[in-house]
Every structure is written in C-alpha cells, then in structure tokens.
Amino acid sequence: GHPASLSIFGAGSGVRMLGRVKCRAVRGLAGAVSGEGAAWSGSAAAAIPLLPLAGPSAQGRERALSSAVAALREGGLVAVPTDTVYGIACLAQDSQALRAVYQLKGRSGAKPLAICLADVGQVHRYCKVAVPDQLLHDLLPGPVTLVLERSQALNPDLNPFTPLVGVRVPSHWFVKELARVFSAPLALTSANVSAQASSLAVTEFQELWPHLALVVDGGPIGDLQKPECRLGSTVVDLSVPGKFRVIRPGCALTQTVEILVKKHGLTAVS
C-alpha cells in the first residue's frame, strides 16, 4: 500500500550537483508542494530542504517520482523506501553513479550491487533464468533477492567480477514506479555505511544525506525497535537448475524456502 505521507529532502551538495536548472526545479517543487517554499530541517542536516507531500495523492506521487527521476537522470544517488529497509538507488547503466555508490558506503569493490526491476517480466531481459516463470511470480514482487546468471544487456561495469546478479522487484509502489519510468534497472543497496545496521527511517542515515541528490521519505519501515525488521531481503542463489543456495537468510526465509522446496521441488545446497 501507499504510505500515509511522503516527503522529499534534496541535499544541499546533491542539489548543487544537479546543476542550477535542477536546483531551481527543486525549489519550485518545494513552493508548489508547501505553497510557500521549502521547510528547512534542523542544524544536523543544514541546507536540506524538506518537501512535504500531502498523503498518497496521485499529484503527490507524481511530484516525488519526477524529482527522483530528474536526480537519477543527472547521475545522482537517491535514497528510497523499499518493502524491507531504506535503499540507495542509481541507474545501473550509469558507471560513474555505480562508483559513487561504493565510495559513499565505503563498500568493498568485491561486494556486488543488486538490481531493482519494475516487474517480473523484465527479469528475462537482464538475466538467464534457470527456473520456471511461476517460481519467479511466487517470490516476486516481495522481500527476496534472486541471484541469477546475468545477461549481456546489463552494464559490464556492474559487478564485473561475477557472472551472476541479484534481482529485486520490491513490493513498494515508489521504487517499482521509479524503475518503470526508466524501463531499465536501478542499482540498489541499503542506505547505510557498510557494516552498519540497515535503516528503517531516513533520520538513521543522516550522515549520508549531504552526498545524496535526493532523500525520499516514506516514513518508518517496520518497527524501529525490532532487530528482525532490519534483516533486509532474503537472498537466494537460483543460478543452478533444480537447486537453491541461501546466501542471506533475511526477513523472508521460511516462506521462501517453503515455496522453493514444497511447491517447486528444488534441493538446498550449501
């Protein structure tokens, strides 16, 4: 479902990175949304305009999407809500943006980024699928990352060290629509410094804000007091026909394994 409210923050340095035209567009958007310009957040996030969007209205959703689309098109990194934790997205086909994600997170270059697609039908374009279509539809959209053999349609600079790629189709309207607008994969990783806990609210990764072009605030995801809500998606390797390997248990392990074993007869390998 749609969150009750959605806000957009455009980080100071990020907005400057988008150039003067984009900066004017963001300020104009702030005025259009609030009626009197952007509200400004506290000293911890100085120079970050807060653009409050009223409810899950069609107009509000379009404003959020158009702002994020503009930022991504300019090579920016955008923080987005997903169905598990907050993520940082960029265009998977933009090699410079991919490098910026690794730099931002202090992430090892040997750790892969997943791709986010708008719907299950796009999986075949970017992956060589070794499982029945029904299995894909049983698990996606949902809080699961499926690791499959990649196709040549993917940017060779995305995870050049592996022939595999993790694929997500989240059950969250915003990030799915964002991917749909581009008809191309987003690269997606959790919105936190590497090795730190995942974020369930935008205030939890405030130290990253100045390096982002945009922060889309969909409110808290899950219960901030429950560690299990921070587990992220369940990651399963389905690249070998008839077999599966759990790479990360994540938040949906039990139901994922049940579908793989009971419904589709796959065998677990370690």
Disulfide bonds with the S-S distance in Angstrom:
none
